[in-house]
């Protein structure tokens, strides 16, 4: 059975391999925080959705900015205008679009926690533990 699953996975297109690989990584990363919750399965699902939105919005912001900037620069012949459009795309996706998803019940607080910058690395002489306030 495992062989047939691997053979099916190998026949997927490249984007399917990437999506399934990221899904496995996000699912694996969602297990740890969900273990501390009262209801494991809903917390696992909410963590998975929050991780997918967090990294998906980052990829969408930069990918969309590059795509829109190149299109505008090619149409107008002005590279500075392409840069401006690209920066506007990043700001719009990073601000209002992310804010819309932070309003989702259960997922919003986890999405906000992923973007929280209260964590830092503290050197203790042996290792670099991450400390969060």
ChimeraX attribute file (.defattr): number of C-alpha atoms within 10 A of each C-alpha:
attribute: neighborCount
match mode: 1-to-1
recipient: residues
	/A:1	6
	/A:2	7
	/A:3	8
	/A:4	9
	/A:5	9
	/A:6	10
	/A:7	11
	/A:8	10
	/A:9	13
	/A:10	12
	/A:11	10
	/A:12	12
	/A:13	9
	/A:14	9
	/A:15	9
	/A:16	13
	/A:17	14
	/A:18	12
	/A:19	11
	/A:20	13
	/A:21	12
	/A:22	13
	/A:23	15
	/A:24	13
	/A:25	13
	/A:26	18
	/A:27	18
	/A:28	12
	/A:29	15
	/A:30	20
	/A:31	17
	/A:32	12
	/A:33	13
	/A:34	19
	/A:35	13
	/A:36	10
	/A:37	12
	/A:38	9
	/A:39	10
	/A:40	14
	/A:41	13
	/A:42	13
	/A:43	21
	/A:44	21
	/A:45	17
	/A:46	22
	/A:47	27
	/A:48	24
	/A:49	19
	/A:50	26
	/A:51	22
	/A:52	17
	/A:53	18
	/A:54	18
	/A:55	13
	/A:56	11
	/A:57	19
	/A:58	16
	/A:59	12
	/A:60	16
	/A:61	22
	/A:62	17
	/A:63	15
	/A:64	19
	/A:65	23
	/A:66	18
	/A:67	15
	/A:68	20
	/A:69	23
	/A:70	19
	/A:71	16
	/A:72	19
	/A:73	17
	/A:74	13
	/A:75	11
	/A:76	11
	/A:77	12
	/A:78	12
	/A:79	16
	/A:80	13
	/A:81	16
	/A:82	23
	/A:83	18
	/A:84	15
	/A:85	22
	/A:86	23
	/A:87	18
	/A:88	16
	/A:89	22
	/A:90	19
	/A:91	14
	/A:92	12
	/A:93	18
	/A:94	16
	/A:95	11
	/A:96	11
	/A:97	13
	/A:98	18
	/A:99	14
	/A:100	10
	/A:101	18
	/A:102	18
	/A:103	13
	/A:104	14
	/A:105	10
	/A:106	16
	/A:107	21
	/A:108	20
	/A:109	16
	/A:110	22
	/A:111	24
	/A:112	17
	/A:113	12
	/A:114	14
	/A:115	9
	/A:116	10
	/A:117	10
	/A:118	9
	/A:119	10
	/A:120	12
	/A:121	11
	/A:122	12
	/A:123	10
	/A:124	8
	/A:125	6
	/A:126	6
	/A:127	9
	/A:128	11
	/A:129	11
	/A:130	10
	/A:131	10
	/A:132	11
	/A:133	6
